[in-house]
């Protein structure tokens, strides 16, 4: 198959599925992984897709990638971010944990800690952390989103506002170069804003794919974080904001 025809079909597959892995494309086109990676890199340079570790996807400002696909996207980076973040959280701490596959990865890493108090609007996080008998896990009330186990709505925000916690662990869908934190669900954003307002320290987890990614709802600004954990150096504009606001950057 000609390279351009194969690349057109790759775009069609990603448009249909939101995200495809390198392995899936190798099986589909019966070519080497090196050939697929070269195709994906060329398409990324043409701004036709966004490269991720292990595959590629297409960004939309109105619809997030499916939960299943997000769980495997950039997983190694998420695990490194989780390890670094958990290393700075002491035993006997209290924290909020919001919605997202990155925060679910952090929850798994938190199992090595002792005597944590957790408030979360993420059913998957609650399930992971409730496995430890010395953890006290509180689930926020509200509407459960079937697609990802997130709990959202006015009741969720009101519930969060009853607490004041040591840490707010936040994941995000996208970060604009002006520092805006972006997400897809207005109700989820309102809850995340309450978490930020009621946390003594805000810990933001964002792998490199989140920088420059578009989403239509503005949550706040990266300057509201106290620590930012990522796997690659952010764009110059973001680095400048972090420096101006004395925000600690952790590159894992």
C-alpha distance (Angstrom), angle and dihedral (degrees) to the residues before:
residue distance angle dihedral
X1 . . .
X2 3.80 . .
X3 3.78 115.3 .
X4 3.82 95.8 -119.7
X5 3.81 92.1 49.2
X6 3.82 90.1 50.0
X7 3.79 91.5 48.9
X8 3.82 91.3 50.1
X9 3.80 89.3 52.7
X10 3.81 90.7 48.2
X11 3.81 89.1 56.2
X12 3.82 90.3 48.6
X13 3.82 91.0 51.9
X14 3.79 92.7 49.6
X15 3.81 91.6 47.4
X16 3.81 88.9 53.4
X17 3.80 96.7 44.8
X18 3.81 105.9 24.7
X19 3.81 92.1 -133.4
X20 3.80 135.3 27.1
X21 3.78 130.2 -173.2
X22 3.78 125.8 -127.6
X23 3.79 89.0 -117.2
X24 3.81 91.8 55.3
X25 3.80 90.9 52.1
X26 3.80 92.5 47.3
X27 3.81 89.5 54.1
X28 3.79 92.5 44.4
X29 3.81 97.5 51.1
X30 3.81 100.8 26.8
X31 3.80 93.6 -129.7
X32 3.81 133.4 123.0
X33 3.82 123.3 -81.5
X34 3.82 87.7 -116.4
X35 3.81 90.3 59.0
X36 3.81 92.2 50.1
X37 3.81 92.7 46.9
X38 3.82 89.2 51.0
X39 3.81 90.7 50.5
X40 3.82 91.9 48.6
X41 3.80 92.5 48.1
X42 3.80 91.5 51.1
X43 3.80 92.5 47.9
X44 3.81 90.2 47.8
X45 3.81 90.2 53.5
X46 3.81 87.7 53.6
X47 3.84 88.7 51.8
X48 3.81 91.1 -119.8
X49 3.81 93.9 124.5
X50 3.79 142.5 0.6
X51 3.79 119.5 -111.7
X52 3.78 119.6 -131.9
X53 3.77 130.9 179.5
X54 3.79 103.8 -83.0
X55 3.81 97.9 10.0
X56 3.79 147.1 -10.4
X57 3.80 142.0 -94.9
X58 3.79 143.0 -177.8
X59 3.78 120.8 -113.0
X60 3.78 123.7 -129.8
X61 3.80 124.7 -173.3
X62 3.81 91.4 -149.3
X63 3.82 105.0 40.0
X64 3.79 130.3 43.0
X65 3.79 124.0 -138.0
X66 3.81 112.3 -93.1
X67 3.80 117.9 -82.5
X68 3.82 92.6 -118.6
X69 3.81 92.2 53.4
X70 3.81 93.4 45.0
X71 3.80 90.3 54.3
X72 3.81 91.2 64.6
X73 3.81 99.6 33.6
X74 3.82 112.5 106.8
X75 3.81 89.7 -15.4
X76 3.81 95.0 158.2
X77 3.80 90.7 54.1
X78 3.81 90.9 48.5
X79 3.80 90.5 51.5
X80 3.81 92.2 51.6
X81 3.80 90.4 47.8
X82 3.80 90.3 49.6
X83 3.80 92.7 50.6
X84 3.81 92.7 50.3
X85 3.79 94.4 46.1
X86 3.80 95.1 47.4
X87 3.81 90.2 50.6
X88 3.82 89.9 67.9
X89 3.82 96.0 46.8
X90 3.81 111.9 91.4
X91 3.78 126.5 -144.8
X92 3.81 115.6 -93.3
X93 3.82 92.4 36.2
X94 3.80 130.3 140.6
X95 3.78 123.9 -138.1
X96 3.77 149.5 165.3
X97 3.81 118.0 -131.3
X98 3.79 119.2 -166.0
X99 3.80 135.4 -158.4
X100 3.80 123.7 -62.3
X101 3.77 146.8 84.4
X102 3.81 90.6 -101.5
X103 3.80 92.1 56.7
X104 3.80 89.2 47.6
X105 3.80 88.5 56.4
X106 3.81 88.8 49.8
X107 3.81 89.8 50.8
X108 3.81 89.9 57.8
X109 3.80 90.2 51.9
X110 3.81 90.7 49.4
X111 3.81 90.4 65.3
X112 3.81 88.1 85.2
X113 3.83 89.7 65.2
X114 3.80 128.8 83.9
X115 3.81 135.6 -128.3
X116 3.79 99.2 0.2
X117 3.80 125.1 171.1
X118 3.82 110.8 -147.6
X119 3.79 133.3 -174.8
X120 3.80 113.2 -173.0
X121 3.79 141.2 168.0
X122 3.82 90.8 -158.5
X123 3.82 116.9 94.2
X124 3.80 92.0 -161.0
X125 3.80 91.7 53.8
X126 3.80 90.2 48.9
X127 3.79 90.7 50.9
X128 3.80 92.8 49.8
X129 3.80 95.9 47.0
X130 3.80 97.4 41.4
X131 3.81 87.6 70.6
X132 3.83 88.6 80.1
X133 3.78 114.5 77.7
X134 3.82 93.8 -153.5
X135 3.82 92.6 55.6
X136 3.80 119.5 93.1
X137 3.82 106.5 -150.4
X138 3.81 121.8 -171.2
X139 3.80 120.2 -171.2
X140 3.80 117.8 -149.7
X141 3.79 117.3 -124.9
X142 3.77 122.8 -119.0
X143 3.80 143.0 83.0
X144 3.83 116.0 -25.7
X145 3.81 115.6 -138.0
X146 3.79 107.0 -138.6
X147 3.79 93.8 -151.9
X148 3.82 96.3 64.5
X149 3.81 111.8 0.3
X150 3.80 92.8 -107.2
X151 3.82 118.6 150.0
X152 3.80 114.9 -142.9
X153 3.79 143.3 163.0
X154 3.78 142.1 78.9
X155 3.81 92.3 -62.0
X156 3.82 89.3 55.4
X157 3.78 92.3 51.6
X158 3.81 91.8 47.8
X159 3.81 89.7 50.2
X160 3.82 92.3 51.9
X161 3.80 90.4 50.6
X162 3.82 90.0 64.4
X163 3.82 91.4 70.5
X164 3.80 139.2 64.9
X165 3.81 111.3 -161.9
X166 3.81 137.4 -174.3
X167 3.80 93.9 -123.4
X168 3.78 138.9 21.2
X169 3.81 110.4 -156.6
X170 3.78 108.0 -158.4
X171 3.79 133.2 -174.6
X172 3.80 121.4 -168.9
X173 3.81 138.0 -162.5
X174 3.79 98.5 -141.6
X175 3.80 144.2 -2.6
X176 3.81 120.3 -151.0
X177 3.79 118.8 -145.5
X178 3.81 89.3 -110.2
X179 3.81 87.7 62.5
X180 3.81 97.2 -102.4
X181 3.81 113.6 151.3
X182 3.81 108.1 -138.3
X183 3.78 135.5 -162.9
X184 3.80 140.3 163.4
X185 3.82 106.9 -123.0
X186 3.80 119.5 63.1
X187 3.82 90.8 -156.6
X188 3.80 92.0 53.0
X189 3.80 90.4 49.3
X190 3.80 92.6 53.9
X191 3.80 89.8 54.5
X192 3.81 92.4 47.6
X193 3.80 89.7 51.1
X194 3.81 89.3 54.8
X195 3.81 90.2 50.0
X196 3.81 90.8 53.0
X197 3.81 92.0 47.5
X198 3.81 92.7 51.3
X199 3.83 99.8 43.7
X200 3.79 124.8 94.3
X201 3.81 89.0 -151.0
X202 3.81 126.7 20.3
X203 3.82 115.8 -147.7
X204 3.80 112.1 -165.6
X205 3.81 118.5 -162.0
X206 3.82 116.6 -163.5
X207 3.78 128.2 152.8
X208 3.81 118.0 -145.4
X209 3.82 93.9 -92.5
X210 3.82 90.2 69.0
X211 3.82 93.7 64.2
X212 3.80 108.5 94.9
X213 3.81 93.0 5.5
X214 3.78 113.9 137.8
X215 3.82 127.9 -130.1
X216 3.78 128.1 158.4
X217 3.84 105.0 -127.7
X218 3.79 121.1 72.7
X219 3.82 113.2 -140.9
X220 3.78 99.0 178.4
X221 3.78 137.5 -78.2
X222 3.77 133.1 -57.5
X223 3.82 87.0 -122.2
X224 3.84 87.3 75.2
X225 3.81 90.5 68.1
X226 3.80 123.3 90.2
X227 3.81 94.8 -160.1
X228 3.81 130.4 21.5
X229 3.80 119.8 -160.9
X230 3.80 119.4 -163.9
X231 3.80 140.6 145.5
X232 3.82 100.8 -125.8
X233 3.79 135.5 33.1
X234 3.83 108.9 -84.6
X235 3.82 122.8 -122.6
X236 3.80 115.7 -74.5
X237 3.82 93.0 -104.5
X238 3.80 91.7 55.2
X239 3.80 92.8 45.0
X240 3.79 88.9 53.6
X241 3.82 92.1 52.7
X242 3.80 91.3 49.1
X243 3.79 91.2 50.6
X244 3.81 94.0 46.4
X245 3.82 91.6 52.9
X246 3.82 95.8 40.0
X247 3.79 92.1 -118.8
X248 3.79 114.3 166.0
X249 3.81 112.1 -120.6
X250 3.81 118.2 -154.3
X251 3.81 114.6 -167.2
X252 3.80 109.4 -170.4
